[in-house]
């Protein structure tokens, strides 16, 4: 067991130390505010504060982890050991030139997302507004990298210390934004789709729509068997997220009343893990969330454990508080759909810390780092794989969780980019 001495207790320090040491590095950690207990401890230990006690291993602190609430933080990013750091410290005896715990907490708590910033048309926090994007470390799981640097320091100082870190794993998150293109859409929606294709002179789509409606061809968005079988051929875990929201400007494609849609959800649940895709209404309104949760549990006859927010739109802290109230275990929305990289600076699942209430919550956040939207402008699959491999290699080095966001529509064979996506998907599921 690793013992940490600090002058006063801090829920923020406990939270981040548990994440770095227990969940990333696999070593148990405890805390003390009593010098005599710290001195008497024979195992690995260090002090964390403004000044060292003596000659012990010492990490100098800044004030962030001993504060309460949210304030305008001035963060100065500097280069360090081929990486970056911030919250630098000046004490010569400090084991690191920056407060690794405060910096990690800033990223994992999503401190910057509580501060005023420019948002996009969907009122989302943008990657371009983040400190990681600005200082070009978005594609590095920097919190995990820092944790492994601390591990090196501890191993040098304490020969007998043992670590049991997590193992590298891959997971595919498939967001079902439109379950079926033409089949069983109802006469009004089918007429709308037909009229739009006719107006845009898309005669191939009209031909395919006709064959699907007549039962002569499988619906082009029904790519689930392909995705499931391909995922099973590799080592990747797979989870589908289905939307059950009311009809709105953002929720037009999936009709939760449809028997065909409900049967599809049930059939997918027989083969792999499923979760619920929160509508925009459910992300901001607890009543809407409760209604969608009831629909999910009525259709699947199982508790709702996993969610994904539509378009990765997260209203902090409201969305997560509502999920906690509904006893949801995990959420997979922590990522940027239009940028590859690590929104929270990590590739390890972590617990949501409520900055306003100053508590660690039971909600597990599963951060994804690759999304299909980030590859929209890439035309060659080789270039997409090359770009993705940078992220993959970074996650492998720290034994992290590689979580990839896709959509069922990507493998529509009538889409000219379906071959591109099948080659990229082959790469994703073959990673080990």
N, C-alpha and C positions, 0 to 999 in steps of 0.2 A: 504493500500500500504506500502511495505517495502522500506525504503530509505537506500542507501549505499553511504557513503562518501569515496572518495579517492582523493589523491592530484592531480592526473592527469588522464585524460581519457585513457581508454584502450579497444580496440575492443575485445581483448581476455577475459577480465574481464566481459564485457557486455554479450558476448556470453555464457560463462559458468554460470554466475549468472542467466541469463534468463532460461537456461536449468534446473538448480537445483531448482530454486524457482518457476518458472511459469509452466514448463512442468512436473516436478516430484512432487512438493509439492502443486502446485495450488495456489500460492499467487503472486500477481503482484509486480513488483520491479522497482525502478527507481534509478537514480544515480545523484550525485552532487559533484562538486569540490569546492563548496563555503561553508565555515564554517557557515556563518550566516543562510543559507538555511537549513543546517543540524540541527543546534541548534533550529531553529524555528519549525521544523517538530515535531508534537505531536504524530505521530504514531510510530510503530516499526521501529527501525533504528540501524545501526551499522557502524563502520568505518573499513576500510581495508587499511593497510599500514604498515610502519616500526614501528611507534610509535602511541599510542592512543592520542586523543585530550585532554581527561580528564578522567571522570569516565564512559564513555559510553561503550556499548558492543563493543568489539574490537577483530578483527581477524588479527593476524600479517601475513604479506605477505613475500614471497620470490620474486625474481626478474622475474620469468618466464612470468608472465602475462603482464609485462611492457617491454618485449623484442620484437624484430622483427627478423624474419628469424628463421633458424634452426641451433642449435649448439650441440655439444656433451654434453649431460646432464648426470651428475653423480647422480644417483638416489639410495638412501640408504633406504631400506625398514625396518621398525621396527614394532614390535607388539604394538597394542594399543586397549584397551577395548575389548578383545577377537577377534579383527580384525587386520588389518594391516594399516599402513599409511606411507607416505613418504613426502619429503619436510618439515621436522620438523623445528620448530621455537623455539626460546629461551625466548621470552618475557613472564614474569610471568603473565601479564594481558591478554594475548591472551586467547580467549574462547576455543580454541583447541590447542593441542601441535604440530599441523602441519598445513600447508597451504592447506586447503581442496579444495580451488578453483584452485590452481595451479596443485594439484595432479589430480583432476577431468579433468582439461583441457588436461593434458598430456595424459590421457587415451582416452578421447573422440576424440581428434584431431588426434589420432594414431601417435603421435610424434615419437615413437620408430620405426615405419615402414618407416620413412623417413631416418633413420640412417643406416649406413652400417651393414649388417647382412648376415648370411648364409641362403640361400633359398633352397627349395626342387627341385626335378627334373622338376616340372612344373613352376619354378621360382616364387613360392609363399612364402609369409611370413609365417613361421611355428609357431604353438602354442608354441613349445619348445624354440623358440627364444624370447618369450615375457616375460616381467617382472612378469606378473600374473602367468605364468606357473612356472617360476623359484622360486617364493616365495609362491607358493601354494595357490593363491587366485583366480585362473581362474574360479572356480565354484561359486564364490560369485559376485553378482551384486554390486560391492564395491562402485561405484559412488552413486547408489541409497541408499545404507546403510549409507554412509557418509551424504547424503542429509537429511535423517531421523534423524541422530544425531544432525545436525544443527537445524532441526525442534524442537527437544526436548529443545535445548538451548533457542531458541526464545520463546517457549511456557512458559518456566520458567521465562524468563525476562519480557515478555509482555503478560499479562493475556488475553487481549482482541483480540489477533491476531487470525485470522481464516485461515484455510487451506482447499483447495478443491482438494485433490490429485486425480490422475487417478484411475480407477478401474481395477482390475485384469482381463486380457483377454487372450484368447488362439487363435493362428493362425497356420494353417498348410500350409507350402510352399511345393508344389510338383513340383520337377524339372523333366521334361520329357526328359531324356537323349536319350531314344529310344522309340518312340511312339508305334511301332508295331514290333513284333519279326519276323514274316514271311509274313503276309498279304500284298499284293500289293507292294512287294519290287523290282519287276522287275526280269527278268530272270537271269541277270548276278549276282546280289546280292544273289538271291535265290540259284543259283548254287554254289556260293562261300560258303554260309552257309551250304548247303548240303554236299559239299566236306569236309569242316572242321569237321562236325559231323561224317562223315564216316571215316575220317582219325583217329579221336579220339575214334572211336568205340562207339559213343553215339547213339545207335539205338533207344532209346526212343525219343530223340529229332527229329530224322529222321521221325519217325512215326507221331509225333505231327505236324511237319512241313508239311508233306503230307496231313494230314487231314485239316489243316488250309488252305492250298493252294486250296484244292478241295472244300472248303466251308462247310466241315462237322464238324468243331469245331471253336469256337471263338479263336482269337489270344490270346496267353497267357499273352501278355503285355497290352491287352485291359482291364485294371482294373479300368477304370475311373468311371463307374457306382457304383462299390463297394466303392471307395474312397468318392465319392460325397454323396451317401446315408448314409454312416457311419458318415461322418462329420456332416450331417444334423441332425443325431440322437442325437448329443451333442451340445455343445455351441461354437465349434471352427469355426472360419472363415477359408475359404479355397481359395487358389490361385494356379493355374497351370502356369508353365512357359515353353513355347515352343521355341525351337531353329529354326532359319531361316537362318543360315549361309551357306556359300558355302562349297562344299565338300573339306575336308582337312584331315590331319592325326588325328585331334581331333574331326572332324565333319563328321562322316561317316554314322550315323544311321538315320538321318531325312532328307528326300529329300523335300526341300521347293517347288519344282515344282509338287510334287505328289498331284493329286486331292483328293485322299483318305486322305492324311495328312491334307490338307487344310479344307476338310469337317469335320474332327475330331476336329480341332481347333475351327471352327465355332460352332459345336454342344456343345462343352464344354463351350464356351462363353455364351451360352443360359442359363446355370445353375449356373455358378459361375464366380468369377473374374479370369481373365487371364492376363499374362504378357509375356515378351519376355526374353528368355535365351540368353544372349550375347555369341557369339562365341569367340574364342581366338583372331581372327582377329579384331572383333568389339571392343574388350577391348583395343586395342592399335592403331587402325586405324579409324579415324573419317569417312572416305569414306565408309568403310565396315559397320560401325554402321548406317550410313544414309541409306544404301541399305537394311539392315535388318529391320530397322524401317519402310521403305516404304513397304516392303513385309508384315510386320505385319499389318499395317494400311489398306493395300489393301485387305487382307484376312478378317480382322475383321470389317472393316468399322468403326473403332473407333481410337481415339488417343492412342498412347503408353504412359502409365502413370507409369508402374511398370516394373522393370527389375531384373534379377538375373544373375550374372556373372558365366559362366561355371567353375565348380570346385572351386567356390569362389575365383577365381584369380582376384585380384584387383591391377591395376597399379596406385599407388598414385603419384600425384593427377590426372594424365591424364584421366583415365577412368571416374572419377566423373566429371571432367570438360567437357568432351564430352557429358555425359548424361545431364548435365545442359544446354549445348548449344542446345541439341535436345529437351529441355523442358520436360524431364522426371521428374516426381514428386517424386518417391520413388525407392529406391534400397534395395534389400533384401540379399545382398551378405556378409554382415558384420558378419562373424562367421567362425569357423574352422570346416571343414567337418570331420576331423579325431579325434576331441576332443570335448567333451561336455564342455560348459562354455561360458564366456562372453568376446569376443575378444576386445571389447571397454570398458569393465568393467561396462556395464549397460544393463538393460532390458527395457529401455524406448527409444522410437524413438528419434533421435536427428538430427540436421542439420549438414551437412558437413561443416567443417571449413577448408578453404584452407590456409595452413600454409605459402606457398610461396607468395601468394597474400595478406595475412593477412585480409581476409574477411569471414564473415559468408555467406554461399550460401543458395539458396532455396531448395537444394536437401535434402530430408528426408531419413536418413539411418534407416532401420528397422532391428535391430540386432537379429539374431537367436542364440539359445543357445543349441539346441539339433539336432543332425544329425544322420542319420542311419549308417553312416560309423563308428561312435564312438562305435557302438555296435557289430561290426563284429566278435570280438573274444568271445562274450558272447553267450553261447549255450542255456541257460534257460531263458524263458521270464520273470520269476519271478525276476531273478537277474538283467535283463535289466530295469524292472520297478522300482526295488529298487534303482538302480543307478540314474535313471531319476528323481525319487521322491525327491532326494536331491536338484536338480536344481529347480524343481517345487515348493517345499516349500520355497526356497530362493526367488523366484520371487513373490510368494503370499505375503510374509511378507512385501514387499515394493510396493504392488499393481502394479506390472509391467506387461509388455506384454510378454507372453510366446510364442515364435515363434519356430516352429519345422520344420526341413527340412527332407523331405522324397523323395522317387522316385517311380514312377508307377510300376517299375519292382518288387518291394518288395513283391507284392501280387500275383505274378505268381504262380498258383496252381501246376505247374509242378516242382516248386522249393521246395526243402525239407525244406527250412526255411520260407515258406509262412505262416505256422501255427504260428510260432514264431512271425512273424511280425503282423499278424492279432490280436494276443493277446496284443501285445505292442500298436498297433494302437487303439485298444479298450480303453486302458488306456488313451492315449493321448486325444481322443475326449470326454472322460467322465469327464475330469478335469474341475472343476468349482469353 
